[in-house]
């Protein structure tokens, strides 16, 4: 076995160190970019959810007199861009506002850079807007026409919601103060609150779509009892049940019967 000369071994160790440092300089920005791409992707997903929420809410309540754009935009920012427990312990309230956020600690922890600075510095600056949107879908329009005509109601045109976020740019490593990064999303939705002015009126409006409600109550009770005996108590049917609110009562203030059968 031929021993290596000490100078050769020392030179090889120095070469390995140099190669490691060169590779490290090249890989560190990639590691940082992957880290931030995950954070920005999460915020992009939240922007998409916010645009869907804003579009659906405006489609269900097209009247800006009852629900103004400013109020709905504020509710969207508060409910979608603050930490889950930042508002009312996670409960939904009609007076939800992003103004209640005192500092960046009420933002999701994942939305911060490696130094702890918030990537979304000011949730109140999130842009939320709406435009009227033509569905360009004859089949969908025809279906909605038939349903609403059957109930003696009408529906408004579609609404398109746009959401845009202005974020600190941590992807650019070449500039000391890079320009802000903007991400956004848009969703179009069509629908109507069936022209109803409250829970009871909503129930009355959709009743024609639940023909079993016209079966006498004793008959429905007897059928429910038979089905319960066959399927077990855990599968008790609710024939003719209409729940006018899709939000569970424990997430709402006041009326605890909002998600019960009517």
N, C-alpha and C positions, 0 to 999 in steps of 0.2 A: 504494500500500500504506500503510495507516494504522498507524503504530506504536502499541503499547499504552503506556498510562501506567505509569511505574515502580511507582507504588503498587498498581495493579491486578495487575501481574505478581507483586509481592511477596506480595499477599494470596492469589493462586492457589497459589503455592508453599507458603504456610503451610497452606492448606486441604488440599493433597495430602498433606502430612506428617501432618496430623491424621487424615485418612482412613486412611492407612497404619497409624498406631499403633492406631486403633480396630479395624481389620481384624486386626492382629497379635494384639491382646489376645483377640479372639474365636477366632482360628485356632490359637494355640499349644496351648490345652487339647485341641483336636481332634487335633492332630498327636501329642501325648503319649498321648492315649487310644488312637489307632490303634496306636501303638508297643506299648503295654502289652497291648492286646487280642490282638496276635499272640503275645506271650509267654504270656499266660494260656491262649490256645487251644492252644499247644504242650503246656502242662502238663495241660490237659484231655485231650488225646490220649494223653498218657503215663498218666494215671489210667485211661483206658479200656483201654489195653494191660495195665496192672497188674491190673485186675479180671478180664480174660480169662485172664491167666496164673494168677492165684490160683484162679479157678474151675476151670480145666482141671486144674491140679495136684491140687486137692482131689478132683475127680471121678475122676482116675486113681489116687489114693491116698486112699481114704476113711478109712483107719484113722489116728486121731490118736495111737495107740500107736506106730506106726512113723514117722509124720511129724506132730508136734504142730502145733497152730495157731500157737503162738508162734514155732516154728522156720520154718514156711512164711511167716508174715507178715514175719519178719526177712529171709528170702531174697528175698521180693518187693520189699521196700523197697531192699535192697542192689542187686538186679539191674535194677530199673526206675527208680530215682530218684537214682542216682549217675552220674557221667560214664562213658562206655563203657570207658575205660582205668583207672578209679579202683580197680578190684578185679582183682588177678592179671593185669594186662595185657589184660583182656577175656575171660579164660578163666572157665568156670563151675566152681565147687567146692562141695562139700557144706557147707562151713563158711562160706559167704558170709554176711557180717553187716554191717549198716549201722554198727555200732560202730567199724568200721575207718576211717570217714570222720572225718578230723581237723578239717577246716574247710570253708568254703564253696567253696574252690577245687576240691574234688572233685565239686561239682555241675556240671551243664551250664552253660556260660557264658551261654547265652541266658536262663537263669532268674535273672537279676539285674536290678535297676533301673538307671536311667541313672547313678546314683551308685556302682554296683558292689555294693550290698547285696543279699544273697540273698533272693529272693521266698519261697522255701521255706527258712525259717531252720533247721529241724531235721528231716531226713528220718526220724529215728527216731520222730517224732510222727505220721507218716502212719498213718491208721487203716485197718486191714485186718481184715475180719471175714467170717464165713460163716454161712449159714442153709440148712437143707434146703429144697429147692424142688421143687414139683410141676410137672412139665413141661406138664400139661394138653394133652397131644398123644397121642391114642389111636394114631394112625398110627405115631409115633416109638416109643412104648412097645411096640407090637406087633412092629415091626421088630427092636428090641433083644432082645425076648423070643425071637424065632425064632433070631437069631444066637447068643445065649448058650446057648440050649437045644441047638443043634446042636453046640456045643463042650462041653456038659456043665457050663456055668458059670452064674453069676448076676451081676447087676449092682445096684449101689446106686442109690438115688434121686438126683435132680439136686441140685446144690449151687449156691447163689447167693453170689457174692463181692461185697462192697461195699468200695470204696476212697474215702477222703476226705482231701483236702489242706487244710491251713490255711495261707493265704498272706498276705503283706503286701499291703495294699490301696493300690495306686497309681492307681486309677481315680477316686477321690474327690478333687476339688480344693478342695472347700469346707471341709474339716475338716483341722486340723493333725495329729490322730492318729485317723484313721478306724478303724472296727472291722475286724478281720481278714476276709479274703475266703475263703469256703469253696467248693471245687469237688469233685466226686466222680463216680463212675461205678459201675455194677453190671453183672455178667454172670452168667447162669445156664448151667450146663453139666451134661451127663449123660454118663456113661461108666463104665468100670471097667478096672482093670488085669488083667482076666480071672482074678483070683484067683491070679496067678502070683507066685512068690517070688523071681524072679531072671530073668536073661537066658535061660538054658537052658529054664526052665519056661515062659517066655513063648513061646519058639519051639515047644515041644511043644503048647502050647495053641492057637496059631493055625495049626498044620500042617494041620488038617482043612479050612481055608479055602484051602489051596494044593494042590489035588489033583495038580498036575504033579509034586509031590515023590514021589508014589507010582510014578511011571514009573521003570523001572530006570536007574541012572546011566549005563551005556554008551549007552542010547538018547538020553538028554538031552545027553550029550556030542556024539554024532553030529549031532543036530539043531542044537546050538549051532554046530558047525563049519560046517554047510551054510549057516546063516543068516549067519555071519560072512563066508563067501566071497561071498555075494550082496550083503550090506549094507556090507561093509568092517569093518576091525578096530575102528573108532571106535564101531560100533553092536553090539558083542558082547552078546548077550542073557545074562541070568542066570536061567535057568529054575529054578523052585523056590527062588529066593533069598528068605530071610527075614532082614531086619535088625531086630533087636529094639529097638534104640535109634535114635531119630530125630535125636539130637544127634551131630554128627560127632566122631570120636575125637580130633581135634586140639584140641577144646574141652573134653576131659575128662581127668582124671588117671588114671594107672594103665593099665588094659587098653586097648591100642591096637587091639584087634580088635573093639571093641564095635559098630562100625558096618559090620562085614564080614558076608558071607553066612554063614548057619548052616544 
